[in-house]
Amino acid sequence: MATSQRPAMSDAEREVLKVLWDHGPKTVREVLDLLADQGQDWTRSTVITLLQRLERKGYVEADKSNFAHIFHAIVSREEVMHDRMLELAGELCDGQALPLVLAFAERQRFKPSEIERFRKMIDALETKPRKRGAK
């Protein structure tokens, strides 16, 4: 199973990206303020550096047409989770996703609404056409 070509993120970069996922496109100042509201005590230059790294790595883009650059995520939280799950499956389960999913599901408590969502997903997967070569 191939993973994304984007380089891995640091924990600090992930915190900045989460702000963009949760709040949409923001300027450096807005990201800094939102991080401060969450208890982060970072300087403006730290946030700029983290955003620039995320841009170089292909996680965010900046609209530089205005004085204050506006950064927005170009990958979804789900894409990043999928890539991380594939990495973990590769490391722990010889690339097989099922043992990883089952290990998580067996130890997690789910609400009835979440279980119903799983059922719908499984039903949809059962009716989805199979890829060639899939067993």
N, C-alpha and C positions, 0 to 999 in steps of 0.2 A: 504494500500500500504506500503510495507516494504521498509525501507531505508537501506543504506549501514551500515555495522557493524563498519566502521572506525569512530574514534572520530572526532569531529569537529575541524577545523583548526582555528587558530588565523589569524588576518589580516596580521601580519608579516610573518607567515608561508605561507600564500597564495601568498604573493609577491615573496618569494623564489621559490615556486613551479611554479609560472608563468614564472620565468626565465628559469627553466628547460623545461617547455612546449615550450617556444618560441625559445630557443637556443640549446636544446638537452643536453646530458650528459655533466656535468662540474665538475671541481674540486672546492674546497672551494674558492680558490683565484679567479678563473674565475667567480664564482657566485658573490663574493664580488665586483669585478671590474664592472660587468654588473649592479649590484644594484647601485653602485656609479655613473655610467653613467646616471642612472635614477633619481639621486638626493638623494638617501638614504645615510645617513652618519653613517653606522653601522661598528662595529669593526669585525675583523676576528672571534673572539670568539663568537660574537652574531650570525654570519652566521653559524658557526659550531653548536651551540646550536639549532638553528632553523632547520637545516638539520637533526640533530639527532632526534629531536622531530618528524619531518615528517617521518623519517625512523621508529620510534617506532609506530607511528600511522598507518603505512601501505601505505603511499603515495609515498615514494621514497625508492630506494635501493642503496646501495653503493658497488662499486667494490673495495675491499680492497686488491687486489693482488699487487698493486703498492704502492710506498711510498705516493704519493698523491692520496687519495681516490677519485674516480669518482662517483658522484651521478647522478642518472637518475630517472625520474618520472615513477612510475609503474601503475599509474591511469591517464586516459586521462582527459582533460579539460571537455569533454562531460560527462564523468562519474560523475565528481564532480558537474557539472551543473544539471544533472539529479537527483542526490541525494538531492541537495539543493531545486530543484523544488518540489520534493516529500515531503520534510520537510515543505515547505511553503504551499503546497496544504493541507497537514495534519493540519497545524495550522489554516489556514484561510478558507478552503473550505471543511471541513470534509473528506479530502482525495481525493476529486474529482479534477482531473487535468484540465478539460475543463474550468471551470470558471476562473481559473488562466491564462490559455492560452488566453482566449477571452479578459480578462481585459487588458492583455499586448498588444495584437494585435490591440485592438480598439484605443489605445492611441499612438501607434508607427507608424511612417511614414516609409514605406518600398519602396525600389526601385523596378522598374518593374522586374528586374532579381530575386529579392528576392521573389516577389509574384509568379513568375513562378516556383521557387523552391518549394514553399508551395503547388502549384497546383500538381506538380509531386509527392510530398510526400503524399498528400491526395489521389491521384490516386493509388499510391502503397499501401496505407493502405486499400483502398476499395477492392483491389484484394487479399490482404493477408488473408490466412485462419484464422478464428476466433479461439480463445482459447475456450476450453470447459467451459461452465458456463457463457460465456460472453453474454451480452444482446445486 
